[in-house]
Amino acid sequence: MNVASLPSPTVNAWEIGPLAIRAYALCIIAGVIAAIWIAERRWVARGGHRGTATDIAVWAVPFGLVGARIYHVVTDPELYFESGRHPIDALKIWDGGLGIWGAVLLGAIGAWLGLRRRGGNFAAFADAAAPGIAVAQAIGRLGNWFNNELYGKATSLPWGLTVHDIDPDTHKSIDTLPGHYQPTFLYELIWDLGVAGLVVWADKRFRLGGGRAFALYVMAYTVGRAWIEYLRVDHANHFAGLRLNDWTSIVVFAGALAYFVLRRGTPREETVVPADATDGDESGPTEADAAPESDAAPKSDSASKSDSATESDLATETDLATETDLATESDPATGADPATGADPVMETDSVTETDAETDPADEEGEAHKRVESDSAQPAAVDSAEVPSGGPE
């Protein structure tokens, strides 16, 4: 007898008028929101534009849901197409039944199509989105808890899951109901969160690029899925003694490992969006982002020409000043001007003598004339500037 156990919900939907709100759907939606938020932050940190993850999700999420359902139906067709079954049930996603492998495959195709339209490096975006996908899977496993599905073998462990009201058609290998079973959904939830943490740490520590962070997520998830799949007792097809999902995990792990090794040494992308891509970011770069670019921007051609012209003028003026100085200097040997041969000292003396011979009365008369001339000039200017017709 278990003195402690995990409870299992007996209700997985709530009726609001004609609308049924299902816990499984709410968990999927919450997981998608978390994945978009994480991918957005990591994408922007890598140099991408804001809003890219949301736009890509418009493509990736529908593709992923369709792929997940297709994988489930293809690998368990007897649940829907055998005699006495209802094929229409294959469309009822809310009743559970999504395969992660189909979700990742078609979701990646949807993301690739979205990035082609918007512009961006697909491998870099996959690296940015990888931890968010693992977190989304962890949240989605809570939906399995509400649906009383995906649990393991009987156990007496204190964290065993107490199961009630199980549909025997979907749990054919269980002999005793109700009971206490391994909470494999919880194991995978914890494992997925650990995978997300591992990818974030490794990506930061080793600066993974070229899709290697995504490959690491795939490898880590498949390792956990293999041992968790061993504990599960829900219906599954077998091949060579292993559940089909075990074989899928082995094949996918091998492919991810080969990619991770072959891309070893690939540096993290410095430019995750093309230089000519607008990425649909209507908000544009922030002032903080634009300031460094403005400071580092090269001068325009006109500015460069203006600077060159200024430097040329300065050089010319300097040369002229130098020539003038040379022209006015006297010859050290003769005392004559090198340019004209005139004696500057004699010219200065003659000017001085002329000034000395000037009559003081004449100087006063000349000064009086200059004063009268200066006082007359403003009036002449004013009369020239004022229109003849006067102000309007």
Backbone hydrogen bonds, N-H to C=O, Kabsch-Sander energy under -0.5 kcal/mol:
donor,donor_aa,acceptor,acceptor_aa,energy
6,L,160,G,-3.1
14,W,21,I,-2.4
16,I,19,L,-3.6
19,L,16,I,-2.0
21,I,14,W,-3.2
21,I,19,L,-0.6
22,R,20,A,-0.8
23,A,12,N,-2.5
24,Y,12,N,-0.5
26,L,22,R,-2.0
27,C,23,A,-2.3
28,I,24,Y,-1.8
29,I,25,A,-2.5
30,A,26,L,-2.6
31,G,27,C,-2.2
32,V,28,I,-2.3
33,I,29,I,-2.4
34,A,30,A,-2.2
35,A,31,G,-2.4
36,I,32,V,-2.5
37,W,33,I,-2.3
38,I,34,A,-2.4
39,A,35,A,-2.6
40,E,36,I,-2.6
41,R,37,W,-2.0
42,R,38,I,-2.2
43,W,39,A,-2.5
44,V,40,E,-2.4
45,A,41,R,-1.9
46,R,42,R,-1.0
47,G,44,V,-1.8
48,G,43,W,-2.6
52,T,49,H,-1.3
55,D,51,G,-2.0
56,I,52,T,-2.7
57,A,53,A,-2.1
58,V,54,T,-1.1
59,W,55,D,-0.5
59,W,56,I,-1.2
60,A,56,I,-3.0
61,V,57,A,-2.2
63,F,59,W,-1.6
64,G,60,A,-2.9
65,L,61,V,-2.6
66,V,62,P,-2.3
67,G,63,F,-2.7
68,A,64,G,-2.7
69,R,65,L,-2.2
70,I,66,V,-2.5
71,Y,67,G,-2.3
72,H,68,A,-1.9
73,V,69,R,-2.6
74,V,70,I,-2.8
75,T,71,Y,-2.1
76,D,72,H,-1.4
79,L,76,D,-1.3
80,Y,77,P,-1.9
81,F,77,P,-2.5
82,E,78,E,-0.7
85,R,82,E,-2.2
89,D,86,H,-2.3
90,A,87,P,-2.0
91,L,88,I,-1.7
92,K,89,D,-1.4
93,I,91,L,-1.8
95,D,92,K,-1.3
96,G,93,I,-2.3
99,G,68,A,-2.2
100,I,98,L,-0.6
103,A,99,G,-1.9
104,V,100,I,-2.6
105,L,101,W,-2.1
106,L,102,G,-2.3
107,G,103,A,-2.0
108,A,104,V,-2.0
109,I,105,L,-1.6
110,G,106,L,-2.5
111,A,107,G,-2.4
112,W,108,A,-2.3
113,L,109,I,-2.2
114,G,110,G,-2.3
115,L,111,A,-2.4
116,R,112,W,-1.8
117,R,113,L,-1.5
118,R,114,G,-1.8
119,G,115,L,-3.3
121,N,272,V,-2.8
122,F,120,G,-0.6
125,F,121,N,-2.2
126,A,122,F,-2.5
127,D,123,A,-2.0
128,A,124,A,-2.0
129,A,125,F,-2.2
130,A,126,A,-1.4
133,I,129,A,-1.9
134,A,130,A,-1.7
135,V,131,P,-2.1
136,A,132,G,-2.4
137,Q,133,I,-2.2
138,A,134,A,-1.9
139,I,135,V,-2.3
140,G,136,A,-2.4
141,R,137,Q,-1.4
142,L,138,A,-0.5
142,L,139,I,-1.3
143,G,140,G,-1.2
144,N,140,G,-0.7
145,W,141,R,-1.3
146,F,142,L,-1.9
147,N,143,G,-1.7
148,N,145,W,-1.2
149,E,144,N,-2.2
152,G,182,Q,-3.6
153,K,231,L,-1.1
155,T,180,H,-1.9
160,G,157,L,-2.2
161,L,181,Y,-3.6
162,T,6,L,-3.2
162,T,160,G,-0.5
163,V,161,L,-0.7
163,V,179,G,-2.4
170,T,167,D,-1.7
171,H,167,D,-0.5
171,H,168,P,-0.8
173,S,233,V,-0.5
174,I,171,H,-1.3
177,L,175,D,-0.6
179,G,163,V,-0.8
181,Y,161,L,-2.3
182,Q,153,K,-2.9
184,T,182,Q,-2.2
185,F,150,L,-0.5
186,L,183,P,-0.9
187,Y,183,P,-1.9
188,E,184,T,-2.4
189,L,185,F,-1.9
190,I,186,L,-2.4
191,W,187,Y,-2.5
192,D,188,E,-2.8
193,L,189,L,-1.8
194,G,190,I,-2.0
195,V,191,W,-2.4
196,A,192,D,-2.3
197,G,193,L,-2.2
198,L,194,G,-2.4
199,V,195,V,-2.5
200,V,196,A,-2.2
201,W,197,G,-2.4
202,A,198,L,-2.9
203,D,199,V,-2.6
204,K,200,V,-1.9
205,R,201,W,-2.8
206,F,202,A,-2.9
207,R,203,D,-1.1
209,G,266,T,-0.6
212,R,209,G,-1.0
215,A,211,G,-2.0
216,L,212,R,-2.2
217,Y,213,A,-1.9
218,V,214,F,-2.2
219,M,215,A,-2.5
220,A,216,L,-2.7
221,Y,217,Y,-2.6
222,T,218,V,-2.4
223,V,219,M,-1.8
224,G,220,A,-1.6
225,R,221,Y,-2.7
226,A,222,T,-1.9
227,W,223,V,-1.3
228,I,224,G,-2.1
229,E,225,R,-2.5
230,Y,226,A,-1.1
231,L,227,W,-0.8
231,L,228,I,-0.7
232,R,228,I,-0.9
233,V,151,Y,-1.5
235,H,170,T,-0.9
239,F,242,L,-3.1
242,L,239,F,-1.7
244,L,237,N,-2.6
246,D,243,R,-1.1
247,W,243,R,-1.5
248,T,244,L,-2.2
249,S,245,N,-2.2
250,I,246,D,-2.1
251,V,247,W,-2.4
252,V,248,T,-2.7
253,F,249,S,-2.5
254,A,250,I,-2.2
255,G,251,V,-2.1
256,A,252,V,-2.5
257,L,253,F,-2.7
258,A,254,A,-2.3
259,Y,255,G,-2.1
260,F,256,A,-2.5
261,V,257,L,-2.3
262,L,258,A,-2.6
263,R,259,Y,-2.0
264,R,261,V,-1.6
266,T,263,R,-2.1
272,V,270,E,-0.5
277,A,274,P,-1.4
279,D,118,R,-0.7
281,D,278,T,-1.7
282,E,280,G,-1.4
284,G,281,D,-0.9
290,A,286,T,-2.2
291,A,287,E,-2.1
293,E,289,D,-0.8
294,S,290,A,-2.2
295,D,291,A,-2.4
296,A,292,P,-2.2
297,A,293,E,-0.7
297,A,294,S,-0.6
304,S,300,S,-2.2
305,K,301,D,-2.7
306,S,302,S,-2.5
307,D,303,A,-2.4
308,S,304,S,-2.4
309,A,305,K,-2.8
310,T,306,S,-2.4
311,E,307,D,-2.6
312,S,308,S,-2.3
313,D,309,A,-2.6
314,L,310,T,-2.7
315,A,311,E,-2.2
316,T,312,S,-2.5
317,E,313,D,-3.1
318,T,314,L,-2.3
319,D,315,A,-2.3
320,L,316,T,-2.8
321,A,317,E,-2.9
322,T,318,T,-2.2
323,E,319,D,-2.7
324,T,320,L,-2.9
325,D,321,A,-2.3
326,L,322,T,-2.3
327,A,323,E,-2.5
328,T,324,T,-2.0
329,E,325,D,-1.2
331,D,336,A,-3.1
335,G,331,D,-3.0
337,D,342,A,-3.2
339,A,327,A,-0.5
341,G,337,D,-2.4
347,E,343,D,-1.8
348,T,344,P,-1.9
349,D,345,V,-2.0
350,S,346,M,-2.3
351,V,347,E,-1.9
352,T,348,T,-1.9
353,E,349,D,-2.5
354,T,350,S,-2.2
355,D,351,V,-2.1
356,A,352,T,-2.0
357,E,353,E,-1.8
358,T,354,T,-0.7
358,T,355,D,-0.6
363,E,359,D,-2.0
364,E,360,P,-2.2
365,G,361,A,-2.4
366,E,362,D,-2.8
367,A,363,E,-2.4
368,H,364,E,-2.3
369,K,365,G,-2.2
370,R,366,E,-2.1
371,V,367,A,-2.1
372,E,368,H,-2.1
373,S,369,K,-2.4
374,D,370,R,-2.6
375,S,371,V,-2.2
376,A,372,E,-1.2
377,Q,373,S,-1.2
379,A,375,S,-0.6
380,A,376,A,-1.8
381,V,377,Q,-2.4
382,D,378,P,-2.9
383,S,379,A,-2.6
384,A,380,A,-1.5
385,E,381,V,-1.9
386,V,382,D,-1.9
390,G,387,P,-1.3
